[in-house]
């Protein structure tokens, strides 16, 4: 039986959704995009031009929920492998947009370079429990106006996994769309086999910026899935309680659903978010806090109650180093997310309040994700009944190490982590160098970098990717790119 973890009863879910609808009807949502405001007004929303606030009637929300897809698939770059985001399918992806990286053995993080992004892409390409890659690291050696498109360019150049990404400017979307079309071959092919998910973030409380609301519209019309990343902060820019934060999260996300479905009915999207419990003592937003995880899991239940696939930022840590806190917070989040059935879980590799990335943590988190995914498969009999013959064999042979039943079910029943996780006895551990967790993780990073092989990208596709990216870089005064995949 596949275990499913729930924190909200059906009655509480219904009350939260009802209150969120009341907020959208009576308080409204502020939108800094004239085109989006006009779109809402044309479909029955009351819009106050002076305050840029739209008030959404229930009929508009109901219509959007009717056309929003209950599931969609994400495809890898070759178009061979599809990952269905639906039901209780769980997919892990690294966290995104780190502005610092932590090197092995370092006590302080540093600003990233293109080489860090490339190394990350090569490592994540080979991690079996990480379904998607993300534009996880922001390189500081390119013009800031191409940081979004350049990260996607590197992901497509060096990896094949689907990409979770996003644009922080309106202009960046066009080139990021064109990079995907270059891989797929046409806009129609991209719509048929989506390659990316774009994060689109409302601003708490109850606001959409010009850029993010335009990204929702552009993605919808291009057939590119989005994840609505609402970010209530308890007691700061949302009510202090978990339920209050969930009401705000629901209202903000419903407004995104309405915008997306008005732009293009049937546009694929994830009911997602990156909420946090605001720690008033330090004025920080701890992603490893229990309350943060409760909001994430509660939001997942609400999204599923509305028939939508879900996303959350979990499986990450606020620790500054790869230490016990990093393991504690990451494992807690990954396990809760997997047992809750969150469809896309963003976080592995991340430290320091989503600002820092560690390759060593990423390979450790790959094993944490594997353990969480195994737990989510639950317990089921595997030719265990009748039990008497098995115990007769055990008493006769004194062990079951080479029994037919053992050899048949061993790998399906047990998850065996790689060398980053220490399961050796003390004498073997000592004989193999008494390596620490950090040393084992670093060795695994080095092994993966050495084992990486370039993706099977057609020469003309590679050339088109480079042409598009060079042209975008030249718009901002860059004569050359730090990496063109040669």
TARACOR-V458225 format. One record per residue. RES is the residue in three letters. PHI is phi in whole degrees, -180 to 180 (NA if undefined). PSI is psi in whole degrees, -180 to 180 (NA if undefined). D_FIRST is the distance of its C-alpha to the first C-alpha in Angstrom with 1 decimal. Layout:
# TARACOR-V458225
RES	PHI	PSI	D_FIRST
RES	PHI	PSI	D_FIRST
This chain:
# TARACOR-V458225
UNK	NA	133	0.0
UNK	-79	113	3.8
UNK	-70	143	6.1
UNK	-129	122	9.2
UNK	-92	131	12.5
UNK	-131	144	15.3
UNK	-116	-17	19.0
UNK	-116	138	20.7
UNK	-79	165	20.6
UNK	-59	-38	21.3
UNK	-65	-41	24.9
UNK	-69	-39	25.5
UNK	-58	-48	24.2
UNK	-62	-39	26.6
UNK	-67	-41	29.4
UNK	-62	-45	29.1
UNK	-64	-41	29.2
UNK	-63	-41	32.1
UNK	-68	-38	34.0
UNK	-64	-41	33.5
UNK	-61	-40	35.0
UNK	-62	-40	37.9
UNK	-61	-44	38.5
UNK	-68	-32	38.8
UNK	-73	-43	41.1
UNK	-104	-29	43.3
UNK	-101	-38	43.2
UNK	82	-179	42.5
UNK	-130	136	41.7
UNK	-87	129	44.4
UNK	-132	121	44.6
UNK	-97	39	47.2
UNK	-136	110	47.2
UNK	-58	-37	49.8
UNK	-66	-40	48.2
UNK	-70	-40	44.8
UNK	-60	-43	46.7
UNK	-65	-39	48.6
UNK	-61	-44	45.5
UNK	-66	-43	44.0
UNK	-62	-38	47.4
UNK	-65	-20	47.7
UNK	-112	20	44.5
UNK	107	-1	45.3
UNK	-78	145	44.7
UNK	-86	126	47.5
UNK	-119	128	48.8
UNK	-98	106	51.2
UNK	-62	-38	53.0
UNK	-64	-37	54.7
UNK	-101	-4	51.5
UNK	57	37	49.4
UNK	-110	133	46.9
UNK	-112	136	44.9
UNK	-110	121	43.6
UNK	-102	117	40.7
UNK	-74	159	40.6
UNK	-58	-37	37.4
UNK	-61	-36	38.4
UNK	-69	-41	38.3
UNK	-65	-45	34.9
UNK	-60	-42	33.5
UNK	-64	-40	35.1
UNK	-65	-42	33.6
UNK	-66	-29	30.0
UNK	-69	-34	30.5
UNK	-96	-15	31.5
UNK	-67	129	29.1
UNK	-65	144	26.6
UNK	-82	-12	22.9
UNK	-163	157	22.2
UNK	-157	165	24.3
UNK	-114	150	24.4
UNK	-117	135	26.3
UNK	-113	150	28.1
UNK	-76	173	29.6
UNK	-61	-41	33.4
UNK	-70	-9	33.9
UNK	76	22	31.9
UNK	-95	-43	29.7
UNK	-110	127	26.2
UNK	-110	139	24.5
UNK	-114	116	21.7
UNK	-87	123	20.2
UNK	-97	96	20.0
UNK	-167	160	17.8
UNK	55	-127	14.6
UNK	-113	23	12.4
UNK	-67	134	14.1
UNK	-118	130	15.6
UNK	-129	129	19.1
UNK	-98	142	21.3
UNK	-141	147	25.1
UNK	-61	158	28.0
UNK	-66	176	29.8
UNK	-133	157	33.0
UNK	63	40	36.7
UNK	-71	136	37.5
UNK	-104	5	41.3
UNK	-140	155	41.4
UNK	-128	148	40.1
UNK	-111	116	39.9
UNK	-79	155	41.3
UNK	-58	129	40.4
UNK	83	-6	42.4
UNK	-83	151	43.8
UNK	-100	-7	44.0
UNK	-138	146	44.5
UNK	-83	169	43.1
UNK	-139	170	45.3
UNK	-71	138	45.8
UNK	-80	160	43.9
UNK	-124	171	45.7
UNK	-54	-40	44.8
UNK	-59	-32	44.3
UNK	-69	-40	41.4
UNK	-65	-42	39.7
UNK	-65	-45	40.2
UNK	-61	-43	38.9
UNK	-58	-47	35.8
UNK	-62	-39	35.2
UNK	-67	-37	35.7
UNK	-72	-50	33.2
UNK	-65	-26	30.4
UNK	-61	-23	30.9
UNK	-110	6	29.6
UNK	-92	116	26.6
UNK	-71	-21	23.5
UNK	-99	2	21.1
UNK	-108	108	23.4
UNK	-74	-39	23.0
UNK	-119	157	26.2
UNK	-97	170	29.5
UNK	-140	165	31.4
UNK	-83	75	35.1
UNK	-77	-25	34.4
UNK	-129	134	38.0
UNK	-97	110	41.2
UNK	-75	142	44.1
UNK	-96	4	47.4
UNK	-103	20	49.7
UNK	-131	164	49.6
UNK	-60	138	51.0
UNK	-61	-26	48.6
UNK	-75	-11	48.9
UNK	-113	8	47.2
UNK	-59	-39	44.5
UNK	-68	-54	41.7
UNK	-67	-34	42.7
UNK	-67	-38	43.6
UNK	-65	-42	40.2
UNK	-65	-41	38.6
UNK	-55	-48	41.4
UNK	-65	-37	40.6
UNK	-63	-41	36.8
UNK	-76	-28	37.7
UNK	-76	-35	40.4
UNK	-113	-5	38.5
UNK	-140	166	34.8
UNK	-117	-15	32.8
UNK	-68	153	29.5
UNK	-56	158	29.3
UNK	-122	131	31.0
UNK	-96	121	30.3
UNK	-145	-157	33.9
UNK	171	163	36.3
UNK	-121	135	40.0
UNK	-100	1	42.1
UNK	-136	156	45.0
UNK	-66	-41	45.6
UNK	-64	-33	47.6
UNK	-65	-27	44.9
UNK	-60	-42	42.6
UNK	-61	-47	45.0
UNK	-71	-33	45.2
UNK	-68	-36	41.4
UNK	-64	-45	40.9
UNK	-66	-33	43.5
UNK	-63	-40	42.0
UNK	-70	-39	38.8
UNK	-63	-36	40.9
UNK	-60	-38	42.8
UNK	-72	-44	39.6
UNK	-78	-31	38.4
UNK	107	-25	41.9
UNK	-164	162	42.1
UNK	-64	-35	41.0
UNK	-67	-40	39.4
UNK	-67	-37	37.4
UNK	-66	-40	36.2
UNK	-65	-36	35.1
UNK	-73	-35	33.3
UNK	-132	81	31.5
UNK	-57	142	31.3
UNK	-109	-23	31.8
UNK	-135	164	31.6
UNK	-122	132	30.3
UNK	-101	130	33.1
UNK	-79	128	32.7
UNK	-127	118	34.8
UNK	-114	113	35.5
UNK	-68	159	37.0
UNK	-102	124	39.2
UNK	-74	138	38.5
UNK	-98	131	39.6
UNK	58	54	39.4
UNK	-147	142	41.3
UNK	-121	128	41.1
UNK	-75	170	43.7
UNK	-59	-46	45.7
UNK	-68	-51	43.9
UNK	-69	-38	40.3
UNK	-69	-34	40.7
UNK	-68	-36	42.6
UNK	-62	-40	39.8
UNK	-59	-46	37.4
UNK	-65	-47	39.9
UNK	-63	-43	40.7
UNK	-64	-44	37.1
UNK	-59	-44	36.4
UNK	-74	-22	39.4
UNK	-93	-4	38.7
UNK	75	21	35.1
UNK	-94	121	33.9
UNK	-62	149	30.6
UNK	-123	160	31.0
UNK	-119	124	29.0
UNK	-78	118	30.7
UNK	-110	80	31.0
UNK	-74	142	32.1
UNK	-133	62	33.2
UNK	-66	142	34.0
UNK	-119	115	35.4
UNK	-61	129	35.1
UNK	77	0	38.5
UNK	-118	-72	40.3
UNK	-118	29	39.7
UNK	-158	166	37.1
UNK	-55	154	36.8
UNK	-74	-20	36.0
UNK	-87	157	32.9
UNK	-61	-44	29.4
UNK	-64	-42	29.5
UNK	-62	-42	32.9
UNK	-64	-37	31.8
UNK	-68	-34	28.9
UNK	-62	-46	31.5
UNK	-65	-46	33.6
UNK	-57	-44	30.8
UNK	-65	-43	29.9
UNK	-64	-47	33.5
UNK	-63	-41	34.3
UNK	-71	-40	31.3
UNK	-59	-38	32.0
UNK	-64	-37	35.6
UNK	-66	-40	34.4
UNK	-60	-43	32.4
UNK	-63	-48	35.6
UNK	-59	-47	37.8
UNK	-62	-46	35.6
UNK	-74	-29	35.3
UNK	-69	-37	39.0
UNK	-67	-39	39.9
UNK	-160	100	37.8
UNK	-55	134	35.6
UNK	91	2	32.3
UNK	-62	131	32.5
UNK	-76	144	29.2
UNK	-161	158	28.2
UNK	-109	137	25.5
UNK	-79	95	25.4
UNK	-124	-171	26.1
UNK	172	165	28.1
UNK	-139	60	29.5
UNK	-72	169	30.3
UNK	-153	149	31.5
UNK	-83	114	32.5
UNK	-75	121	36.3
UNK	-90	101	37.6
UNK	-65	-21	41.0
UNK	-67	-39	42.3
UNK	-114	-4	42.3
UNK	58	48	42.0
UNK	-125	169	39.0
UNK	-120	79	35.6
UNK	-69	117	33.1
UNK	-77	-18	29.9
UNK	-91	3	28.5
UNK	-72	143	29.0
UNK	-57	-41	26.3
UNK	-65	-36	27.7
UNK	-59	-45	27.6
UNK	-67	-34	23.9
UNK	-64	-41	23.4
UNK	-63	-44	25.4
UNK	-59	-48	23.4
UNK	-68	-38	20.1
UNK	-64	-42	21.8
UNK	-62	-38	23.4
UNK	-60	-43	20.2
UNK	-64	-39	19.0
UNK	-67	-45	22.5
UNK	-59	-44	22.4
UNK	-66	-34	19.2
UNK	-65	-25	20.8
UNK	-92	1	23.7
UNK	82	24	21.7
UNK	-113	145	22.6
UNK	-67	158	21.0
UNK	-128	163	21.3
UNK	-147	155	22.9
UNK	-160	155	23.8
UNK	-92	102	26.0
UNK	-146	169	23.9
UNK	76	38	23.7
UNK	-141	178	27.4
UNK	-142	155	30.0
UNK	-92	-3	33.4
UNK	-62	155	34.8
UNK	-93	-17	37.8
UNK	-131	169	37.1
UNK	-81	87	34.4
UNK	-133	-170	34.1
UNK	-62	-37	31.8
UNK	-62	-40	31.5
UNK	-60	-43	30.4
UNK	-68	-43	27.6
UNK	-60	-53	26.6
UNK	-69	-41	26.5
UNK	-65	-47	25.0
UNK	-64	-41	22.0
UNK	-60	-48	21.4
UNK	-66	-43	21.5
UNK	-63	-42	19.5
UNK	-68	-45	16.6
UNK	-62	-42	16.9
UNK	-64	-43	17.2
UNK	-67	-43	14.1
UNK	-70	-27	11.9
UNK	-80	-16	13.8
UNK	78	33	13.4
UNK	-68	129	17.2
UNK	-74	-34	18.2
UNK	-133	118	21.2
UNK	-113	110	21.7
UNK	-99	129	25.4
UNK	165	-38	26.7
UNK	-50	139	26.6
UNK	94	-14	30.1
UNK	-93	144	31.6
UNK	-133	170	33.7
UNK	57	57	36.2
UNK	57	44	35.0
UNK	68	19	34.1
UNK	-108	-14	37.6
UNK	-129	148	37.4
UNK	-127	143	35.5
UNK	-133	124	35.1
UNK	-66	-36	34.3
UNK	-64	-41	33.6
UNK	-65	-36	31.1
UNK	-61	-44	29.5
UNK	-71	-32	28.9
UNK	-65	-44	27.5
UNK	-64	-32	25.3
UNK	-57	-39	24.0
UNK	-73	-38	22.7
UNK	-61	-42	21.3
UNK	-64	-39	19.4
UNK	-62	-42	18.1
UNK	-66	-40	16.8
UNK	-67	-42	15.2
UNK	-64	-36	13.6
UNK	-65	-43	12.2
UNK	-61	-38	10.8
UNK	-69	-20	9.2
UNK	-73	-21	7.4
UNK	75	-158	5.6
UNK	-119	131	5.8
UNK	-146	149	6.0
UNK	-71	140	9.4
UNK	-126	83	12.2
UNK	55	37	15.1
UNK	-89	-11	15.0
UNK	-121	136	16.3
UNK	-71	148	19.1
UNK	-83	-25	19.5
UNK	-57	-46	23.3
UNK	-60	-35	24.4
UNK	-65	-41	22.6
UNK	-77	-28	24.3
UNK	-65	-40	27.5
UNK	-66	-41	27.5
UNK	-62	-45	26.9
UNK	-69	-33	29.8
UNK	-73	-45	31.9
UNK	-92	-14	31.4
UNK	74	-4	31.0
UNK	-164	169	28.1
UNK	-125	26	25.4
UNK	-62	-37	26.3
UNK	-116	18	27.3
UNK	-64	150	25.4
UNK	-55	-42	24.1
UNK	-63	-42	20.5
UNK	-64	-49	20.9
UNK	-66	-30	22.6
UNK	-75	-37	20.1
UNK	-113	-2	16.9
UNK	-56	-54	18.5
UNK	-74	-29	18.3
UNK	-75	-31	14.9
UNK	-87	-30	13.4
UNK	-118	138	15.9
UNK	-94	123	17.3
UNK	-107	106	21.0
UNK	-68	160	22.9
UNK	-78	-169	26.4
UNK	-69	-10	29.8
UNK	-66	-33	29.6
UNK	-92	128	27.3
UNK	-89	115	29.3
UNK	-124	11	27.8
UNK	-77	157	31.1
UNK	-72	167	33.0
UNK	-60	-41	36.0
UNK	-65	-41	38.6
UNK	-68	-41	36.9
UNK	-58	-45	36.3
UNK	-65	-42	40.0
UNK	-64	-28	41.1
UNK	-93	13	39.4
UNK	110	4	41.2
UNK	51	44	39.4
UNK	-74	142	38.1
UNK	-77	170	36.6
UNK	-57	-46	33.5
UNK	-60	-40	35.8
UNK	-68	-42	37.6
UNK	-65	-42	34.6
UNK	-65	-41	33.2
UNK	-66	-40	36.7
UNK	-61	-38	37.0
UNK	-68	-39	33.8
UNK	-59	-47	35.2
UNK	-62	-40	38.4
UNK	-64	-44	36.7
UNK	-67	-40	34.8
UNK	-63	-39	38.0
UNK	-71	-30	39.9
UNK	-86	-13	37.3
UNK	-62	141	37.1
UNK	-127	143	38.5
UNK	-60	146	39.6
UNK	-67	157	37.5
UNK	-79	78	38.8
UNK	-104	123	40.6
UNK	-57	145	43.5
UNK	-57	-40	46.9
UNK	-71	-32	47.8
UNK	-69	-45	44.6
UNK	-58	-45	45.2
UNK	-63	-38	48.8
UNK	-70	-39	47.8
UNK	-59	-46	45.4
UNK	-65	-42	48.2
UNK	-60	-47	50.8
UNK	-62	-43	48.8
UNK	-72	-38	48.1
UNK	-61	-45	51.7
UNK	-62	-41	53.0
UNK	-67	-41	50.9
UNK	-65	-39	52.0
UNK	-66	-29	55.6
UNK	-60	-26	55.4
UNK	-114	25	55.1
UNK	84	12	57.7
UNK	-96	124	55.8
UNK	-82	-24	57.6
UNK	-147	155	54.8
UNK	-96	143	51.1
UNK	-61	-28	50.1
UNK	-145	128	47.7
UNK	-125	16	47.8
UNK	73	24	45.7
UNK	-72	NA	48.6
